Every structure is written in structure tokens, then in C-alpha cells.
Amino acid sequence: MCGVEVSHILLPRLYPIVDAAFFPERSAMLAYVEELLGAGVALLQYRNKSGDVRRMMEDGLAIRALVGDRAKLIMNDRADLAVASGFGGVHLGQDDLSPAGVRRVIGPSLWLGLSTHNLEQLSLADATDADYLAIGPVFGTTSKERPDPVVGLAGVRAARALTRKPLVAIGGITPQNCASVIAAGADSVAVISGLLPHPEFSTLKSVGAFLRAFM
């Protein structure tokens, strides 16, 4: 393990990602965020891959106003919008700006997360000043159009051996398999579609199913 610094942030077990692609109407997205907060969620990421900067900014401000101090908010990709919206951090992908460059934008106090998809990427990410690292997809997922190869539980275990930074697992994680992901070494699991309202399961019930599985 060769990380330049060990992060001391504490990640909750469940890390919901609110993807704007599922919410054409902002009102529906905000209602979903309120449901997540009501279910006890303490960390949320706003994700928007459309390239519509105006919507991202407006969504960010609306989410920030709704959430207040009830949860920490992370902006996907855009460090500038994270700062402008008053979010608590930014999460980067492999094709985004460098962690060092983003840190100059967000300063030392905001959280910085970095996605990785294999052990080589994770090892390189461990040497940055990212506060936490993500590994995945752990299982098959439908939340991305072109997902990276599945790493499996073995990939989570190998990632855990390479870093002491907090580790987030993502990709195909459900209440049925999340405990095995934590047992493999993840500190937290990120979930997108698995928490969305469903005819048979409300968001409250879905969050509850995850939380019970962690016990």
C-alpha cells in the first residue's frame, strides 16, 4: 500500500446515487431525495451525464436547499458545480480532471472520491490525495450504457489489500448481496437503480432492506 495519505473520513454503509437520467422532472427527483432522507440516508451523490450544465447547477442548488444539513452531498464529475452549489464534495471518474487539479478547485475540506475499475487504476488512485476510492462494477449492472468488466468479490478483496483509504463498492449491489460485499472489504456500497421507487417496493422499504442486511 503506497497511498500518500490515509483518509480519516467515515463513510456510511449505504451511498445512494441520484441519477438525473431517471428523473426528467426535477420535482420527482426532489421527492425521491426527500424519501431517501426520510429513510435515514446520510450521504448522497448527484449524477448527471447529460452535459446540461444549466440543469446540473439548478438541480444542485435545489437539492442543497432541500437537504440542508441532513446529509452530505457529493457532486459527480464537476468540481466547479460542487463548490457553486455548496456541496460537500466531488466524485471523479477515470476520464475527469486529475485529483490534484480538482483539489486545487475544491480546497482541503471538501471530500474527493475517485472511481476505479481495476487494480492498476486503484493502485494509482491510492497514491493521490483522494479521500475515498470506489471499485466496480462488482456485479453486472444496467445503470451504465457501457459498463466496465465486472470485478467480482475477489476484486473487492484485492482492492482492500491495496489501500487503507475508505473503499466504496458499486455495480449491481442489492440487499441480497450487499453483506458479502462488505465482508469482502468494502466500507460502503453505492447504489443507483436499486433504491428507485418500484411498484412492489418503496424507497423506504428498499433502504430498510439494505440497512437490515448490514446488521
N, C-alpha and C positions, 0 to 999 in steps of 0.2 A: 504494500500500500504506500503510495507516494504522494498523497494529496498535500498541497501546500498548507492547508489549514483544516482543522476539523470543525465543522459547524456545530453549534450548540442549540439550534432551533429544535422545537418539539413539534413533530407532525402528528395530527390526529390520525387514527386508523383509516378513516374514510375521507377521501378527497374528491368531491364531486366536481365535474367539469360541465359548465353550462355552455353548450354549443349553440350559437345563434342560428345555425342551419336548421335546427329543429323548431325554431320559433320565428316564423315570418312576421308575427305581430309582437311588438315589444311588450304589450300588456300581458300576453300569455307567458312570456319569458319572466317577467317580474312576478307573476303569480307563482310560477314554478320556483323561483328563488325564495319567495316567502314560504312556500311549502317546505323547502329544504331547511330553512332556518327554523321553522316550527318543529321540524323533526330532530333538531339538535345539532345540525351540521355547523362546524366551526371554521371551515376553510373552503373557499370556492374559487374556481378558476373560470374566467370568462374567455371563451374561444370563438373567434370569428375569422374564417379563412376566405371570406368573400372579397377582401381588398377594399371594401367600402369604409374608408376611414371616417367619414362623417357619421355613419351609423355606429361604428365602433366607439367613437367618442361619446355620442349621445347615449348609447347603451351603457357605457361605463359610468357616466355621470348619474344615470337613472338608478343603476344597481348600487352605486356608492351611497346615494341618498336613501335608498330603501334599507340597505344593510346597516348603515351607521357603524356602531362598534360591536355588533353582534357576531361578526365573523371576519376573518382576514380574507382579503380579496387579492387574487393574482390575475394579472393580465397576460394572455397568451401572445407571445411574439413582440409586442410593441412596447418598448421601454418608455418612449415619449408619451404614449397614451396612458400608461400606468401612472406616471408622475402627474400628468394633467388631470386624470380622473381621481386622484387621491387614493389609488390602490396601494396595497401593502407589499407588492412585489410583482415580478415579471417571470414568465416561464419561456425559455428559449428552445427552439428545435435545432437540429443539426445544420440547417441552411440559413439560420438567422445571424444577426450580428454576433461578434465574439463576446464571451462573458466579460472579458476585460473592458471592451468598449461599452458594453451595457452598464457595467458597474460605474463607469465614469458619468453615465447619464442619471442613474438612479441613486447614487450615493451609497454609503456604507450600511444604512439602516434597513433598506428595503430588502426583502427576500429575493434571491435569484435561484431559479431552478433550471435544470438543463436536461433535455431528453437524450437518451442514448438507446441504440438498438442492437448493439453487440458489445463484446467485452473490450475490443480495441477502442471503441468510442468511449466506453465507460472509464477505461484507464486514463485516457486523455482528459476526460471531463473531471476526473478526480484531482488532477493537477491544477485545475482552475480554482477561483475563489467562489464558485457556485455554492450556495448554502445547502442544496439538496440535489440529488440526481434521480432521474427516472429511467427505468429499464422496461422494454417491452417491444412488441406485444408478447405478453406471457402466453396467452391463448389466442385462438382465432378471433378476429373482431370484424364487425361490419361498420364501425364508426369512421373508418378511413377508406377512401376510394382505392388507394394503392398502399396497403399495409406492408410493413417490413416483415421479414421472415420471423416466425414465432420462435421465441427463446425458451419457452417452457419453464417449469420449476427448476430444472437444472441450471438454466441461465440466471435465474434469480439467486440461486445459491452461489454460483460462481461470481456474480456481481457483488454479492455481500462480502465475499472473501477479498475483493479488490478495493473496497472503500470502507471507511468509517463514517462517511457522510450519511445523513438520513437518506433512505432509499425508498422511492415510490415505484410500485409496480403498476403497469397499465396494460390493458388489452384483453378483452373477453372475460373479465373478472366478474363473478356472480356470487350471491350469498352461499351457493353450494361449494364453490372452490376457494373463496377468499381466505379461509382459515389456513389452507395449505400454502397459500402464497405468503402469508405472514410467517408461518412456520419455516418456510424456505429462506427467510431473512429480510423480507420487506418490512419497512416500518409503517407503510401506508399503502392503500390501494386507490388508484384513480379510476373513476367510473363515469362514463358518459351516458350511453343509452340505457344502461341497466337501472337507472333511477327515474327515468321518464315516466309520466303517468301512463297507465295501461288499463285496459278495460277490466282486468281482474285484480290489479294491484295498484293502489295509490302510491304516490311518492312517499308518504309517511310510512306505509307498510314496507315498502322496498328498503328505505333507510333502516327501519327497525330490523328487517331481516339481516342486513349486513352487520349491524351493531350486535345483534344476538350471536351471530356466528363468530365474532371476535372474542366473546366471553370465554 
